[in-house]
Amino acid sequence: MGLSGKVVVVTGSTRGIGRAIAEACVAEGAKVCVSSRTPEAVNETLAALSAAGAEVDGMACDVAEAGQVQALRDAALARFGRIDAWVNNAGISEGYRPLDELGYDELRDVVSINLLGHLYGARAILPYFREHGGVLMNMAGRGYRGEATPHTAAYTATKAAIASLTRSLAAESEDSKATVVGFVPGMVATDFYVDIKTSPRLAATADNWRYALDAFGVSPEEAGRGAARVLGLEPRPKNGHIYSMLGGMRTAKGVAKIVYYRASGKMASGG
């Protein structure tokens, strides 16, 4: 691991995957700057990490606001004097619903937070990384390969865009000290899935998420450790690569479970 003494900024890091990434980086000796849209959540997270002996800082930051993302970068530099890794983690989902059930404000929020938030984060930190060195990690996810993902179309469209963005920024940074990578944690047992908003029209398949989580899911802590391992790779992670926690025996076992759940009638067809 190469995170000891490094400074890592993680957006959307007061709960779920983001907090798990922050905690995993701290456990490897990193100094961490956390953020979320809620000041109270930031304060609670800072108190918890500080109580565990971590050197941390943080501030409220809405990644859909470019000025706030730049302020987060400036605050981390002012506090720690350097930044070695930046994780574009903040994101939201519209739930498990057909596109025609989403309001225009919901669509705007998904794109603003998931995609513009990544663009703003990259624009804020990449000039610094190109000169001083550092790793930008973008959070990809379901749909990042461009496959069909019915009933989560808006969310997965942003993830496909993030994968493309990652590869494009990596290519732009080839002759610099910056590294740009993507990370796919897979299905993580957070409120993202546990409390997913489901269309009444899809009620018959609503429980399929539970079986999919059992087949392919990982804990937030496991996802956090996976991201920290990539950030701490020495030499640096492979530029432009999309690192995924899915694959190999994990996927094979998951597929076998899904086949069983469908054959036994536990998983409804069509979901």
C-alpha positions as CSV (number, residue, x, y, z in Angstrom):
1,M,0.0,0.0,0.0
2,G,1.2,3.5,-0.8
3,L,-1.3,5.7,1.2
4,S,0.7,6.3,4.3
5,G,1.1,10.1,4.7
6,K,-0.9,10.8,1.5
7,V,-3.8,13.2,1.3
8,V,-7.0,11.9,-0.2
9,V,-10.2,14.0,-0.9
10,V,-13.4,12.0,-1.2
11,T,-16.7,13.6,-2.3
12,G,-20.0,12.3,-0.8
13,S,-18.1,10.7,2.0
14,T,-20.3,11.0,5.1
15,R,-22.1,7.7,4.5
16,G,-22.2,4.6,2.3
17,I,-19.4,3.8,-0.1
18,G,-17.8,7.3,0.2
19,R,-17.5,7.0,4.0
20,A,-16.1,3.5,3.7
21,I,-13.5,4.7,1.2
22,A,-12.5,7.5,3.7
23,E,-12.3,5.1,6.5
24,A,-10.2,2.6,4.5
25,C,-7.8,5.4,3.4
26,V,-7.5,6.5,7.0
27,A,-6.8,2.9,8.1
28,E,-3.9,2.9,5.6
29,G,-2.4,6.0,7.1
30,A,-3.8,8.6,4.8
31,K,-5.0,12.1,5.7
32,V,-8.5,12.5,4.4
33,C,-10.7,15.4,3.5
34,V,-14.4,14.5,3.6
35,S,-17.5,16.3,2.2
36,S,-21.2,16.1,1.7
37,R,-24.1,18.5,1.1
38,T,-25.0,18.4,4.9
39,P,-22.8,20.3,7.3
40,E,-24.1,18.2,10.2
41,A,-23.1,15.0,8.5
42,V,-19.6,16.3,7.8
43,N,-19.2,17.3,11.4
44,E,-20.3,13.9,12.6
45,T,-17.9,12.1,10.2
46,L,-15.0,14.3,11.2
47,A,-15.7,13.6,14.9
48,A,-15.9,9.9,14.4
49,L,-12.7,9.7,12.3
50,S,-10.8,12.1,14.6
51,A,-11.8,10.0,17.6
52,A,-10.1,7.0,15.9
53,G,-6.9,9.0,15.7
54,A,-7.2,10.1,12.1
55,E,-5.9,13.4,10.7
56,V,-8.9,14.7,8.8
57,D,-10.7,17.8,7.6
58,G,-13.8,18.4,5.6
59,M,-16.6,20.8,4.6
60,A,-20.0,20.9,3.1
61,C,-19.9,20.7,-0.7
62,D,-22.6,20.3,-3.3
63,V,-20.7,18.8,-6.2
64,A,-23.4,20.2,-8.6
65,E,-22.0,23.6,-7.8
66,A,-18.6,24.2,-9.4
67,G,-17.6,26.9,-7.0
68,Q,-18.1,24.6,-4.0
69,V,-16.0,21.9,-5.6
70,Q,-13.2,24.4,-6.1
71,A,-13.6,25.5,-2.5
72,L,-13.2,21.9,-1.4
73,R,-9.9,21.6,-3.3
74,D,-8.7,24.9,-1.9
75,A,-9.6,23.9,1.7
76,A,-7.7,20.6,1.4
77,L,-4.6,22.3,0.0
78,A,-4.8,25.0,2.8
79,R,-5.2,22.4,5.5
80,F,-2.7,19.7,4.3
81,G,-0.5,21.5,1.8
82,R,-1.0,18.9,-0.9
83,I,-3.4,16.5,-2.5
84,D,-2.4,13.0,-3.7
85,A,-5.7,11.5,-4.6
86,W,-9.2,12.7,-5.4
87,V,-12.2,10.4,-5.4
88,N,-15.3,11.6,-7.4
89,N,-17.7,9.5,-5.4
90,A,-20.8,11.6,-4.8
91,G,-23.8,10.3,-6.7
92,I,-27.6,9.7,-6.5
93,S,-30.1,7.3,-8.1
94,E,-33.6,7.9,-9.4
95,G,-34.6,4.4,-8.1
96,Y,-36.0,1.5,-10.0
97,R,-38.6,3.3,-12.2
98,P,-39.3,3.8,-15.9
99,L,-38.1,7.1,-17.4
100,D,-41.6,8.4,-17.8
101,E,-42.1,8.4,-14.1
102,L,-39.2,10.6,-13.3
103,G,-39.8,14.3,-12.9
104,Y,-37.7,16.8,-14.8
105,D,-36.2,18.0,-11.5
106,E,-35.1,14.4,-10.7
107,L,-33.5,14.0,-14.1
108,R,-31.7,17.3,-13.7
109,D,-30.4,16.3,-10.2
110,V,-29.1,12.9,-11.5
111,V,-27.2,14.5,-14.3
112,S,-26.0,17.4,-12.2
113,I,-24.7,15.4,-9.3
114,N,-23.5,12.2,-11.1
115,L,-22.0,13.7,-14.2
116,L,-21.4,17.4,-13.7
117,G,-20.1,16.6,-10.3
118,H,-17.4,14.4,-11.9
119,L,-16.6,17.1,-14.5
120,Y,-16.3,19.8,-11.9
121,G,-14.1,17.6,-9.7
122,A,-11.9,16.7,-12.6
123,R,-11.6,20.3,-13.7
124,A,-10.7,21.5,-10.2
125,I,-8.0,18.9,-9.5
126,L,-6.4,17.8,-12.8
127,P,-4.3,20.9,-13.4
128,Y,-2.8,20.4,-10.0
129,F,-2.2,16.7,-10.5
130,R,-0.7,17.2,-13.9
131,E,2.0,19.4,-12.3
132,H,2.5,17.8,-9.0
133,G,1.3,14.2,-9.5
134,G,-1.8,12.4,-8.2
135,V,-4.6,10.0,-8.9
136,L,-8.2,11.0,-9.9
137,M,-10.6,8.2,-9.3
138,N,-14.1,8.4,-10.9
139,M,-16.9,6.2,-9.6
140,A,-18.3,4.2,-12.4
141,G,-21.0,1.6,-11.9
142,R,-23.9,-0.4,-13.4
143,G,-24.2,0.5,-17.0
144,Y,-20.6,1.7,-17.4
145,R,-20.1,-0.6,-20.4
146,G,-23.1,0.9,-22.2
147,E,-25.3,-2.2,-21.7
148,A,-29.1,-1.9,-21.5
149,T,-30.3,-1.3,-17.9
150,P,-34.1,-0.9,-18.0
151,H,-35.7,1.1,-15.2
152,T,-32.5,2.8,-14.2
153,A,-31.8,4.5,-17.5
154,A,-30.9,8.0,-16.2
155,Y,-28.5,6.7,-13.6
156,T,-26.7,4.2,-15.8
157,A,-26.5,6.7,-18.6
158,T,-24.3,8.9,-16.3
159,K,-22.2,5.9,-15.4
160,A,-21.5,5.1,-19.1
161,A,-20.6,8.8,-19.6
162,I,-18.3,8.6,-16.6
163,A,-16.4,5.6,-18.1
164,S,-15.9,7.5,-21.3
165,L,-14.9,10.6,-19.4
166,T,-12.3,8.6,-17.5
167,R,-10.7,7.2,-20.6
168,S,-10.7,10.6,-22.3
169,L,-9.2,12.5,-19.4
170,A,-6.5,9.7,-19.0
171,A,-5.6,10.2,-22.7
172,E,-5.4,14.0,-22.2
173,S,-3.1,13.4,-19.2
174,E,-0.7,10.9,-20.8
175,D,2.3,13.3,-20.9
176,S,1.8,14.6,-17.3
177,K,2.1,13.4,-13.8
178,A,-1.6,12.8,-13.4
179,T,-3.3,9.4,-13.4
180,V,-7.1,9.0,-14.1
181,V,-8.9,5.8,-13.3
182,G,-12.4,4.5,-12.8
183,F,-13.7,2.2,-10.0
184,V,-16.7,-0.1,-10.1
185,P,-17.6,-1.5,-6.6
186,G,-20.5,-3.6,-7.9
187,M,-23.6,-3.8,-5.9
188,V,-23.0,-2.5,-2.4
189,A,-25.5,-3.1,0.4
190,T,-26.2,0.5,1.3
191,D,-29.5,2.5,1.3
192,F,-28.9,3.0,-2.4
193,Y,-30.3,-0.5,-2.9
194,V,-31.9,-1.4,0.5
195,D,-34.3,1.6,0.3
196,I,-34.5,1.9,-3.4
197,K,-37.5,3.8,-4.7
198,T,-39.6,1.4,-6.9
199,S,-42.3,2.1,-9.4
200,P,-45.7,0.6,-8.5
201,R,-45.7,-0.8,-12.1
202,L,-42.7,-2.9,-11.1
203,A,-43.9,-4.1,-7.8
204,A,-43.9,-7.7,-8.9
205,T,-40.1,-7.6,-9.4
206,A,-39.3,-5.3,-6.5
207,D,-37.8,-8.0,-4.4
208,N,-35.4,-9.0,-7.1
209,W,-32.9,-6.5,-5.8
210,R,-32.6,-8.4,-2.6
211,Y,-31.6,-11.6,-4.4
212,A,-29.2,-9.7,-6.7
213,L,-27.5,-8.2,-3.7
214,D,-27.1,-11.6,-2.1
215,A,-25.6,-12.9,-5.4
216,F,-23.3,-10.1,-6.3
217,G,-23.3,-7.7,-3.4
218,V,-20.3,-6.5,-1.3
219,S,-20.3,-4.7,2.0
220,P,-19.5,-0.9,2.0
221,E,-16.3,-1.8,4.0
222,E,-15.2,-4.2,1.3
223,A,-15.9,-1.6,-1.4
224,G,-13.9,1.0,0.6
225,R,-10.9,-1.3,0.9
226,G,-11.0,-2.1,-2.8
227,A,-10.9,1.6,-3.7
228,A,-8.1,2.3,-1.2
229,R,-6.1,-0.6,-2.7
230,V,-6.3,1.0,-6.1
231,L,-5.4,4.4,-4.8
232,G,-2.4,3.0,-3.0
233,L,-0.9,1.0,-5.9
234,E,2.8,1.4,-6.4
235,P,3.7,2.2,-9.1
236,R,0.6,4.2,-9.9
237,P,-2.6,2.6,-11.1
238,K,-2.8,2.0,-14.8
239,N,-3.9,5.3,-16.5
240,G,-7.4,5.1,-18.0
241,H,-8.2,1.7,-16.5
242,I,-11.6,0.9,-15.1
243,Y,-11.0,-1.2,-12.0
244,S,-13.9,-3.5,-11.0
245,M,-14.6,-5.6,-8.0
246,L,-16.7,-7.9,-10.2
247,G,-15.2,-10.7,-12.1
248,G,-13.7,-14.1,-11.6
249,M,-15.1,-16.4,-9.0
250,R,-17.3,-13.6,-7.5
251,T,-19.2,-13.3,-10.8
252,A,-19.4,-17.0,-11.4
253,K,-20.8,-17.7,-8.0
254,G,-23.2,-14.8,-8.4
255,V,-24.5,-16.1,-11.7
256,A,-25.0,-19.5,-10.2
257,K,-27.1,-18.0,-7.4
258,I,-29.2,-16.0,-9.8
259,V,-29.9,-19.1,-11.9
260,Y,-31.0,-20.9,-8.7
261,Y,-33.2,-18.1,-7.6
262,R,-34.9,-17.9,-10.9
263,A,-35.3,-21.7,-11.3
264,S,-36.8,-21.9,-7.7
265,G,-39.3,-19.1,-8.4
266,K,-37.8,-16.8,-5.7
267,M,-36.9,-14.2,-8.4
268,A,-39.7,-12.9,-10.5
269,S,-39.2,-12.9,-14.2
270,G,-38.9,-9.7,-16.1
271,G,-36.7,-7.9,-13.4
